[in-house]
């Protein structure tokens, strides 16, 4: 079966998050039959610091499949997961992680603590980065420029 990227769905979720005033990050979980769950950030809306797109998508996928692990599922997310989300990805046993933009400030996969490289990490997904990175970066830059002014990055 040829590779198919689902990053466009994650980008749609990120755009919807931005429209709600949330940091524009979107995620989608893919199972054997296709899309299992998708979500965008809702930390402000839900007053919940854990309501990152990845966490919400993992929760929804587990509920939809009636299981606590997502073995064999893929996760597409527009921004490199933070350490909290990386740990959740490991605990959920996601098979493959595809992410767009790197996050030098808060990333936990290719930057910072590199959660999957720790000996305490029980499961390491296959990781593919840079998927539609320019589109994901542009969303983030536009979002923050609108809040901080056009000369900020």
Order of alpha helices (4+ residues) and beta strands (2+ residues): alpha-beta-beta-alpha-alpha-beta-alpha-beta-beta-alpha
